[in-house]
Amino acid sequence: MENPFDEINQRLVKIENLILANNKTNSTSSIPETEPFIDVKEASEFLGEAIPTIYGRTSRLDIPFYKRGKKLYFKKSELTEWVEEGKSKTKDALRQELKIVSRK
């Protein structure tokens, strides 16, 4: 009669190998890439504004930023979102909003 523990051991080895193979394929693809931070000078160039203007916006909390010690850091994606939030609406878009509000 065959030892039942041998069969269990073989199955466990197969399961372990499958897990290891799965971890190897997922480990390279699941590493999230983080966006690098930029400094005040780069933010100034990116936005086309003077460095003192950037400092003023951060002190008024108008612009998204990170602070570590005395240094300020920014992410381009957040600066882009911030700029896009200030988009002016067209006359047609405002008319559509008025129509929707007046129907309620």
N, C-alpha and C positions, 0 to 999 in steps of 0.2 A: 504494500500500500504506500502511495506517495505521501510525503510529509505536507500537510495543509499549510504549514507556515512558509514553505518554499513558494507556493502559488501566491500567497499574500505578499511576500517579499518581492516577487517579480512584478506584481501589479503596482506596488509602491514605487519601485524603481522606474516603471513606465510613467507613472503620474509625476514623479519628481523630474524626469527628463522633459516631459511636456511643459511643466511649469517653468523650468529653466529656459527652454526654447522660447516660450511665450514672453518671458521677461526680457530676453535678449532682443527680440524684435520690437517690443514696445518701448524699451529704454531709450533707443535712439530717436524714435519718432515722438515720444510724449514729453520730451524736455521742452518746457515753454521758453520761448525766446523773450527776454525782457528788453524793453526799449531803453536805450541808453539815455542818461540825463544830459542836458546841455546847461552851460553856465549862463550868466547874465549877458556876457558879450555875444554869445551865440543866439540867445533869445532876442537880443537887440537887433542883430542882423536878420534873423528869421522874420521878425515882425516889421522891420524897417523903422524902428523907433530908436531914439537916443537912449543910452544907458540910464541917465537920470530919470527919464520917463518910465522905464521899466521898474526902477526902484520906487518911484512914486505910486505906480499901480499896485505893487506888492504891499506897500505900507497902508494903502487904502483897501487892501484885500479885493481888488478889482480883477486880478488875474490869478490863475492857478499856479501855485509854486510849492516847492519844498524847501525847508530850511534845516541845515545841519550846522550847528555852531553859528558862525557869522556868514557862511556861504549860502547862496541861493541856488536852487536847481529847478529846472523846468523839463517837461516832456513836450516834444513837438506836437504829438497827437492831441494833448490837452490844450495847447495853445491854439491849434487849428480849430478845435471844438469851440473854444472861447470866442475866436473871431467869427465863426459861423453863427453863433448865438446872436450876434449883433446884426444879422442880415436884415435889411429893410424889406418890407413887403411891397409888392407891386400894387398898383391901383386895382387890378382885377382880383388879386387875392384879398384885399381889404373889402371889396364889394361882396365877394363870396362870404366872408365872415359876417358882414352886416346882414346879408340875406338869411344866413343860418340863425343868427341871434334874433332877428325880427320875427322869425317863424315860431320861436319858443314861447 
